[in-house]
Amino acid sequence: MLLTDLYEKLLHNLDQGINSCAIFLAKAFDSVNHKILLRKLNHYGVRGKALELFRSYLSGRSQFLKLDNVKSSLIAIEFGVPQGSILGPLLFLIFINDLPEATKLYIKLFADDTVLCAQSNDILSLQEEVNVELDKVFTWMASNQLTLNIKKSQFMVVTNRKNIPSLNIKINQIPLVQCDSYKYLGIHFDNKLNWATHIQHVCNKISKACGVLAKLRHCVPVQILIDVFNALIHSYLRYGIIIWGSASKTTLKPLETLVNKAIRIMSFAPFGNINLSQIYQDFNLLHLSNVHDLEIGKFAYKEKFGYLPTEIGNYFPTSSNFTSHNYGTRVSNSTVPLDRKIVNRLKSSERSVQFKTNHLWSNLQDSFKSLESLNIFKKHYKKYLISEQQS
């Protein structure tokens, strides 16, 4: 959800010709001050015995270093939340929950990874605004004794304009590195939002998985190969495809070719110009484009029935900005924008998750819209997409 909202924000600015500066800050779990955390827990209503339970949970911990067979002496842990625990991320989120109050920038928090975004028509004004706001962020961090990992913190300028000057972005007078792409929560965002970097990353993963399938296909049944495909290939295809699946056909082509290669390996199909649709159907698997359609469909279902945890991607005109018609056309229930100049001023608006969601839902059969749960919708819509692959 965070990735979708960030993508929609950056894409909307790109569509409007506005420069964006995305700042990716990496904080440290192990620098949380226990006294400050307990004060914040008290502020949020954790008091009495419940607060004492957390105090006991955080206290009395120690650590040591082991190198070969040599151990260091024990040292008491006075900072940080236990990593690898269920409570660790929750306590860290409570600790940084008031960080958005320190800045007027767009900000999203996910565990110890924070992304901020500033926007401006003027690139120099953008630099000034970002530096002013980052000073406020650093002041908050200093007040809360939270350490920033400068080496992992970078910024990226997303713009349609050419030959823009390099920005001088600093936090605590330390310059941040400007990057053309950044891996955030497993997705490689690039400064043109064309997803070439991320798709190449997925291609590298799937290429290795094809080698695994080639070795396994002679010694395991087909169902095991399908399970391996779902684990090593489909998992990468599904994650984040709701945003990077909007890439151009040219950019997606190498990935589509690799997925088809995996299908050929699993089915012992000859390489050459043959139709793989029947094999996809026999394996109950979706083409790459239909994996994207299924995820968009699930997102649309969640949005229309109020299952999203918060407003996601509310940047492009929503369904309330559209009007319907009922006269005889190929799709009589399709939505028509009231102001086409705003919606389609640039092609980038059509890559929006919100645009694709509205478009898919308006063209979806009513029988799908009335399904009673997301799981049932997913099952029936996937079955429909697989049957369409054959036609």
C-alpha positions as CSV (number, residue, x, y, z in Angstrom):
1,M,0.0,0.0,0.0
2,L,2.9,2.4,0.8
3,L,4.6,1.6,-2.5
4,T,1.4,2.2,-4.4
5,D,0.7,5.5,-2.7
6,L,4.3,6.7,-3.3
7,Y,4.2,5.7,-6.9
8,E,0.9,7.5,-7.5
9,K,2.3,10.6,-5.8
10,L,5.4,10.7,-7.9
11,L,3.5,9.8,-11.1
12,H,0.9,12.6,-10.5
13,N,3.7,15.1,-10.2
14,L,5.3,13.8,-13.3
15,D,2.0,14.0,-15.2
16,Q,1.6,17.7,-14.1
17,G,5.2,18.6,-15.1
18,I,6.2,19.1,-11.4
19,N,9.7,18.2,-10.1
20,S,9.7,15.8,-7.2
21,C,12.5,15.1,-4.8
22,A,12.1,11.7,-2.9
23,I,14.4,11.4,0.1
24,F,14.9,7.9,1.5
25,L,16.1,7.9,5.1
26,A,17.3,4.7,6.9
27,K,17.1,4.8,10.6
28,A,18.4,2.3,13.2
29,F,16.4,-0.1,15.3
30,D,19.2,-0.3,17.8
31,S,19.2,3.4,18.7
32,V,15.8,3.7,20.4
33,N,16.1,5.3,23.8
34,H,14.1,3.2,26.3
35,K,13.2,6.1,28.6
36,I,11.8,8.1,25.6
37,L,9.9,5.0,24.3
38,L,8.3,4.4,27.7
39,R,7.2,8.1,27.9
40,K,5.6,7.8,24.5
41,L,3.9,4.6,25.4
42,N,2.5,6.4,28.5
43,H,1.4,9.2,26.2
44,Y,-0.5,6.8,23.9
45,G,-2.4,5.3,26.9
46,V,-0.1,2.4,27.9
47,R,0.0,2.9,31.7
48,G,0.0,1.1,35.0
49,K,0.9,-2.6,35.0
50,A,0.9,-2.6,31.2
51,L,3.6,0.0,31.1
52,E,5.6,-1.9,33.8
53,L,5.4,-5.0,31.6
54,F,7.0,-3.1,28.7
55,R,9.6,-1.7,31.1
56,S,10.4,-5.2,32.2
57,Y,10.5,-6.4,28.6
58,L,13.1,-3.8,27.6
59,S,15.3,-4.0,30.7
60,G,17.8,-6.6,31.8
61,R,19.0,-7.4,28.3
62,S,22.7,-7.9,27.5
63,Q,24.9,-8.8,24.6
64,F,28.3,-10.2,23.8
65,L,30.5,-10.7,20.8
66,K,31.7,-14.2,19.8
67,L,34.6,-14.6,17.3
68,D,35.5,-18.3,16.7
69,N,35.7,-19.7,20.2
70,V,36.4,-16.4,22.0
71,K,33.6,-14.5,23.7
72,S,33.6,-10.9,25.0
73,S,32.3,-9.9,28.3
74,L,28.5,-9.1,28.7
75,I,27.4,-5.5,28.2
76,A,24.0,-4.2,29.2
77,I,21.7,-3.1,26.4
78,E,20.3,0.3,27.1
79,F,19.1,1.3,23.7
80,G,17.1,-0.3,20.8
81,V,14.2,-2.7,20.5
82,P,14.7,-6.4,20.1
83,Q,15.2,-7.2,16.4
84,G,13.5,-10.3,15.0
85,S,10.8,-10.1,17.6
86,I,7.0,-9.5,17.1
87,L,7.0,-6.4,19.3
88,G,10.2,-4.9,17.9
89,P,8.7,-3.2,14.7
90,L,5.5,-2.2,16.6
91,L,7.5,-0.4,19.3
92,F,9.7,1.3,16.7
93,L,6.6,2.5,14.9
94,I,5.2,3.9,18.1
95,F,8.5,5.6,18.8
96,I,8.5,7.4,15.4
97,N,4.8,7.9,15.1
98,D,5.0,11.7,15.7
99,L,7.8,12.2,13.1
100,P,5.3,13.4,10.5
101,E,4.4,16.3,12.8
102,A,8.0,17.6,12.4
103,T,7.7,18.4,8.7
104,K,5.2,19.5,6.1
105,L,6.7,17.2,3.5
106,Y,4.8,14.2,2.2
107,I,6.1,11.4,4.5
108,K,5.5,7.7,4.8
109,L,6.9,5.4,7.5
110,F,7.6,1.7,7.3
111,A,9.6,0.3,10.2
112,D,13.0,1.9,10.0
113,D,12.6,3.0,6.4
114,T,11.2,6.5,5.9
115,V,10.5,8.3,2.6
116,L,9.8,12.0,2.2
117,C,8.8,13.8,-0.9
118,A,8.9,17.5,-1.8
119,Q,7.6,19.1,-5.1
120,S,8.1,22.3,-6.9
121,N,8.1,23.7,-10.4
122,D,11.4,25.4,-9.8
123,I,14.4,23.0,-9.1
124,L,16.3,25.5,-6.9
125,S,13.2,26.2,-4.8
126,L,12.9,22.5,-4.4
127,Q,16.4,22.2,-3.1
128,E,15.9,25.0,-0.6
129,E,12.6,23.5,0.7
130,V,14.1,20.0,1.1
131,N,17.1,21.3,3.1
132,V,14.8,23.4,5.3
133,E,12.5,20.5,6.0
134,L,15.4,18.0,6.6
135,D,16.8,20.4,9.2
136,K,13.4,20.0,11.0
137,V,13.6,16.2,10.6
138,F,17.1,16.1,12.0
139,T,16.0,18.3,15.0
140,W,13.3,15.8,15.7
141,M,15.7,12.9,15.5
142,A,18.2,14.6,17.7
143,S,15.5,15.4,20.3
144,N,14.5,11.7,20.3
145,Q,18.2,10.5,20.3
146,L,17.5,8.5,17.1
147,T,20.5,7.7,14.9
148,L,20.3,8.1,11.1
149,N,22.2,5.8,8.8
150,I,23.7,8.3,6.4
151,K,25.3,5.7,4.2
152,K,22.0,4.1,3.3
153,S,20.1,7.4,3.0
154,Q,19.8,8.9,-0.5
155,F,17.6,11.2,-2.6
156,M,16.3,11.0,-6.1
157,V,14.9,13.7,-8.4
158,V,11.9,12.6,-10.5
159,T,11.2,14.9,-13.4
160,N,10.5,15.0,-17.1
161,R,12.9,17.9,-17.7
162,K,16.3,17.4,-19.2
163,N,19.7,18.9,-18.1
164,I,18.6,19.8,-14.6
165,P,21.4,20.7,-12.2
166,S,22.5,18.3,-9.5
167,L,20.9,19.2,-6.1
168,N,22.9,19.8,-2.9
169,I,20.8,18.1,-0.3
170,K,22.1,17.9,3.2
171,I,21.0,16.6,6.6
172,N,22.9,17.9,9.6
173,Q,25.3,19.5,7.1
174,I,26.2,16.1,5.7
175,P,25.5,15.8,1.9
176,L,23.2,13.0,0.8
177,V,24.0,11.0,-2.3
178,Q,21.8,11.6,-5.3
179,C,20.8,8.4,-7.1
180,D,19.0,7.6,-10.4
181,S,17.3,4.6,-8.8
182,Y,16.7,3.4,-5.2
183,K,15.6,0.0,-3.8
184,Y,12.8,0.8,-1.4
185,L,11.0,-2.0,0.3
186,G,12.1,-4.4,-2.4
187,I,11.1,-2.3,-5.4
188,H,13.7,-0.4,-7.5
189,F,12.2,3.1,-8.1
190,D,13.9,5.0,-10.9
191,N,13.9,8.7,-11.6
192,K,11.8,8.3,-14.8
193,L,9.4,5.8,-13.3
194,N,9.9,3.5,-16.4
195,W,10.8,0.5,-14.1
196,A,13.7,-0.7,-16.3
197,T,16.0,-1.1,-13.3
198,H,13.4,-3.1,-11.3
199,I,12.4,-5.3,-14.2
200,Q,16.1,-6.1,-14.9
201,H,16.4,-7.1,-11.2
202,V,13.4,-9.4,-11.5
203,C,14.8,-10.9,-14.7
204,N,18.0,-11.8,-12.9
205,K,16.1,-13.6,-10.2
206,I,13.9,-15.5,-12.7
207,S,16.9,-16.4,-14.9
208,K,18.4,-18.2,-11.9
209,A,15.0,-19.9,-11.2
210,C,14.9,-21.2,-14.8
211,G,18.3,-22.9,-14.1
212,V,16.7,-24.6,-11.0
213,L,13.7,-25.8,-13.0
214,A,15.9,-27.2,-15.7
215,K,17.8,-29.3,-13.2
216,L,14.6,-30.4,-11.4
217,R,12.4,-31.3,-14.3
218,H,14.0,-34.7,-14.9
219,C,13.6,-35.9,-11.4
220,V,10.3,-34.5,-9.9
221,P,6.6,-34.5,-11.0
222,V,5.1,-31.6,-12.8
223,Q,3.2,-30.4,-9.7
224,I,6.5,-30.0,-7.8
225,L,7.8,-27.9,-10.7
226,I,4.6,-25.7,-10.5
227,D,5.2,-25.3,-6.7
228,V,8.8,-24.3,-7.4
229,F,7.6,-21.9,-10.1
230,N,5.2,-20.2,-7.7
231,A,7.9,-20.0,-5.0
232,L,10.8,-18.7,-7.1
233,I,9.1,-16.9,-10.0
234,H,5.5,-16.0,-9.3
235,S,6.4,-14.5,-6.0
236,Y,8.7,-12.0,-7.7
237,L,6.1,-11.3,-10.4
238,R,3.3,-10.6,-8.0
239,Y,5.2,-8.4,-5.6
240,G,4.7,-4.8,-6.6
241,I,3.4,-5.6,-10.1
242,I,0.5,-3.3,-9.4
243,I,2.9,-0.4,-9.9
244,W,5.8,-1.7,-12.1
245,G,3.4,-3.7,-14.3
246,S,2.5,-0.3,-15.9
247,A,5.9,-0.3,-17.7
248,S,5.9,-0.2,-21.5
249,K,5.6,-3.5,-23.5
250,T,9.2,-3.0,-24.7
251,T,10.5,-2.8,-21.1
252,L,8.4,-5.8,-20.0
253,K,9.3,-7.9,-23.1
254,P,12.5,-9.5,-21.6
255,L,10.7,-10.5,-18.5
256,E,7.8,-12.0,-20.4
257,T,10.3,-14.0,-22.5
258,L,11.9,-15.4,-19.4
259,V,8.6,-16.4,-17.9
260,N,7.7,-18.2,-21.1
261,K,11.1,-19.9,-21.0
262,A,10.3,-21.2,-17.5
263,I,6.9,-22.6,-18.8
264,R,8.7,-24.3,-21.7
265,I,11.2,-25.9,-19.3
266,M,8.5,-27.2,-17.1
267,S,6.4,-28.6,-19.9
268,F,9.3,-29.9,-22.1
269,A,7.8,-27.7,-24.9
270,P,10.1,-27.1,-27.9
271,F,11.7,-23.7,-28.3
272,G,10.3,-21.8,-31.2
273,N,7.2,-20.0,-32.3
274,I,4.5,-22.0,-30.6
275,N,1.4,-21.0,-28.6
276,L,1.9,-21.5,-24.9
277,S,-1.6,-20.5,-23.9
278,Q,-2.8,-24.1,-23.5
279,I,0.2,-25.0,-21.3
280,Y,-0.5,-21.9,-19.1
281,Q,-4.1,-23.1,-18.7
282,D,-3.1,-26.7,-18.0
283,F,-0.7,-25.4,-15.2
284,N,-3.4,-23.0,-13.9
285,L,-0.9,-20.2,-14.3
286,L,-1.4,-16.6,-15.6
287,H,0.5,-14.8,-18.3
288,L,2.6,-11.8,-17.0
289,S,0.0,-9.3,-18.2
290,N,-2.8,-11.2,-16.5
291,V,-0.9,-11.4,-13.2
292,H,-1.0,-7.6,-13.3
293,D,-4.7,-7.6,-14.2
294,L,-5.5,-9.9,-11.3
295,E,-3.6,-7.6,-8.8
296,I,-5.4,-4.5,-10.2
297,G,-8.7,-6.4,-9.9
298,K,-8.0,-7.3,-6.3
299,F,-7.1,-3.7,-5.5
300,A,-10.2,-2.4,-7.2
301,Y,-12.4,-4.8,-5.2
302,K,-10.7,-3.6,-1.9
303,E,-11.2,0.0,-2.9
304,K,-14.9,-0.3,-3.9
305,F,-15.8,-2.2,-0.8
306,G,-13.8,-0.1,1.6
307,Y,-11.2,-2.7,2.5
308,L,-8.1,-0.5,2.0
309,P,-6.6,0.5,5.4
310,T,-6.4,4.2,4.3
311,E,-6.8,6.4,1.2
312,I,-4.3,5.2,-1.3
313,G,-3.3,7.2,-4.4
314,N,-5.9,9.9,-4.1
315,Y,-4.0,12.2,-6.5
316,F,-5.6,11.6,-9.9
317,P,-9.4,12.3,-10.4
318,T,-11.4,9.7,-8.7
319,S,-14.7,8.1,-9.7
320,S,-16.5,11.1,-8.2
321,N,-14.9,13.2,-11.0
322,F,-16.4,10.9,-13.6
323,T,-19.9,10.7,-15.1
324,S,-21.6,7.7,-16.6
325,H,-23.7,7.3,-19.7
326,N,-26.3,4.7,-20.6
327,Y,-26.7,5.1,-24.3
328,G,-25.8,2.3,-26.7
329,T,-22.1,1.8,-26.9
330,R,-19.8,-1.2,-26.7
331,V,-19.5,-0.6,-22.9
332,S,-22.5,1.4,-21.8
333,N,-21.4,1.6,-18.2
334,S,-17.9,3.0,-19.0
335,T,-16.9,6.2,-17.2
336,V,-16.1,9.3,-19.2
337,P,-13.9,12.0,-17.7
338,L,-15.5,15.4,-17.2
339,D,-12.2,17.1,-18.2
340,R,-10.1,15.1,-20.5
341,K,-7.4,17.8,-20.6
342,I,-6.7,17.2,-16.9
343,V,-6.9,13.4,-17.0
344,N,-5.0,12.7,-20.2
345,R,-2.8,15.7,-20.5
346,L,0.1,13.3,-20.6
347,K,0.2,9.5,-21.2
348,S,1.6,9.0,-17.7
349,S,-1.9,9.5,-16.1
350,E,-3.0,6.2,-17.9
351,R,-0.2,4.4,-16.0
352,S,-1.8,5.3,-12.7
353,V,-3.1,2.5,-10.5
354,Q,-6.1,4.7,-9.8
355,F,-6.8,5.1,-13.5
356,K,-6.3,1.4,-14.2
357,T,-8.5,0.5,-11.2
358,N,-11.4,2.7,-12.4
359,H,-11.1,1.5,-15.9
360,L,-11.0,-2.2,-15.0
361,W,-14.0,-1.9,-12.5
362,S,-16.1,0.0,-15.0
363,N,-15.6,-2.7,-17.6
364,L,-15.9,-5.6,-15.2
365,Q,-18.9,-7.9,-15.5
366,D,-21.6,-7.3,-12.8
367,S,-21.3,-10.9,-11.6
368,F,-17.8,-10.2,-10.4
369,K,-18.7,-7.0,-8.7
370,S,-21.3,-8.7,-6.5
371,L,-19.1,-11.5,-5.2
372,E,-19.2,-11.6,-1.4
373,S,-15.5,-11.8,-0.4
374,L,-12.1,-10.9,-1.8
375,N,-11.0,-14.6,-1.8
376,I,-14.0,-15.6,-3.8
377,F,-13.4,-12.6,-6.2
378,K,-9.8,-13.6,-6.6
379,K,-10.7,-17.3,-7.3
380,H,-13.4,-16.5,-9.9
381,Y,-11.5,-13.6,-11.6
382,K,-8.3,-15.7,-11.9
383,K,-10.4,-18.5,-13.5
384,Y,-11.9,-16.0,-15.9
385,L,-8.4,-14.6,-16.8
386,I,-7.0,-18.1,-17.4
387,S,-10.0,-19.0,-19.7
388,E,-9.5,-15.7,-21.6
389,Q,-5.8,-16.7,-22.3
390,Q,-6.9,-19.5,-24.4
391,S,-9.4,-17.5,-26.5
